[in-house]
Amino acid sequence: MTVLSLALVALTLQNADTTAPAAAVESPYTIHSGALELGGTLTMPRAAAGKVPVVVIIAGSGPTDRNGNSLMGIRPNSYAQLAWRLAERGIASLRYDKRAMPGTKGTFDLTKMTLDDFAADARAAAESLAHDSRFSKVVLLGHSEGSALALIAARQGAPVAGVISVSG
């Protein structure tokens, strides 16, 4: 990759779309996982009539927030953009902050967390959405390490119709 190509990629990431399109309606959503409350964003298709499918977007490893941005400075807003493209196609989504992110309420010891703990959060999200009358079915979509978390959550009984692995 040339220096110019890298500069264009960096510019694109810095200027990633940060405003939901007219086809999407966003609202805060809280996931209760054990004693923790994980902050999230529910994105609904504006034109939704009746029950719609909902996708839980599970972030990959590292300090990545619900929108796909890293505390290390990379800000592609990729999970938010994925949610908006789904809404444009009539599919709702939920993206949420992991335990170690600022949107978390409650205490835990990060040094003792396992994949099963993070998978429990994905399972809690799926269970919450499965009981919500707005949704016809729940699908887990995991990116990178989130793919493993989605598979673990499904294996442990999350009420889902499917699992999507993105760069798993």
N, C-alpha and C positions, 0 to 999 in steps of 0.2 A: 504494500500500500504506500502511495506517495505521501509526502508531507501535505500536499494540497488536499488529497483525499482524506487524510486524518483531520485536517482543519475543518473540512466540510462536515464530517461526521460529528466532530465536537460542536460545531455551530448548530447542527440539527438537534443534538441532544440538549443543548442549552435553551433552544427555542421550541422545545416540544410543546405541543398543544396542552394547555392547562385549563381550558374552559370546556365544560360539557356542551355538546351540540344540542340543538333544539329538540332532537328526537329523544333525549334522555332527561329523566328527572332524578335528581340525587337527594338522598336524605341520610342523616346519621343513623347508624345501626349499632347496637351493643350486643356482643356475644358474651354469654355467661358460661365460663368454663371453670368448673369448680368454684373456688373463691375469687377468681379473677374476672374482671370485665375488660374485654378487648374492644377497642374502638374500631368501628368500620364505617363503610359507605355502601349503602344500598342504591343501586342504579336500576331504575325501572324504565321500560320503553314508554314514552309519553302516550303513544297510541294504544296502549294495552287495553284489551277488552276481554274480560274473563281471565281465567288462569293462564299463566305463562310459565315456561321453564325458567329455572334460575341456576346460575353457575357460581360456585364458590371459587374465587381466585386465591390460590395459596402461594405465597411468596417463596422464593428460593432462600438460600443461606445468606448469612451476613446481615448487616444493619440496613435491611431494605424495608421501606414503609409500604403501606397499603396501595400507594400509587405506582410502586415500582421504582422509587427513587432511593438512592443510597445516602446514608449519612456521611459517606466518604466523598461526596461531591458530584456523583454521576446522577443526573436528573432527567431521564428519558420519559418519565411519566407513563411508562409502558403498560402497567396494569390498568391505569385509568383509561388510557386510550383503548385497550382491549374491551373494557366494560362499555365504553361508548359505542364501539363498533357492534357489540352484541345487542345493545339497546336499539340501534338502528335496524336490526334484523328481528326485533320482537322478543329478545331474550333478556331477562333481568340478570343481574349479577350482584354479588357481595364480595367486596375486598376488605381485608382487615389488617390491622397492625399486629405484628407478632408480639409475644410476651415482653421482649426487651425494648420495645419501641415506646415513645412518649404517650401513645394512646391507650396504654394499659393502666388499669386501676387494680390495686391489690399488691401483695408482696409475694415474692418467690425468690429462690436462690438459683440464679442463672448457672452457677457452677455445677449444680446437680440436675439440670434439665437434660432429658433424653429425647430422642425422636418420638417416643410414645407420648411424652408430654405435649409436644407441639402437634402431634397427630390428634390428640384429644381435643385441642382447640378447633381443628378442622371438623372433627366429628360433632362437636357442640354447635358449630355453625350450621352444619347440615341438619342436625336434629331440630334446631330452632326454625329453620326455613321449611322443613318438612311439615311442621305444624301450622304453618302460615297459609291461610286459605287463598292467598293471591297466587300461589305457585302450584303448577301441575306436576313438576318433578324437579329433583335436585341432582346436579352433576358437579363433581369435584374436578377442578382444573388446577394441576400443580405445575409450577415452573421450577426447573432445576431440582434442588432438594425438596421443594414443595411437591414434586411428583411422587417421591417416596412417602411423604406425609399423607398425600391423598390415598395412595394404595394401602398404607397402614390403617388409616381411618376407615376405609371401605371394608377392609378385612376384619376390623374390630366391630363392625355392625352399623356404621353410619348408614342412614336410610337414603341411599343414592341410586340413581338409575344408571350411572356410569362414571368413569374416571377418564380424564384426558391428561396425558403426559406431554408437557412441552419442554423439550431439551432435558428430559429426565436422565 
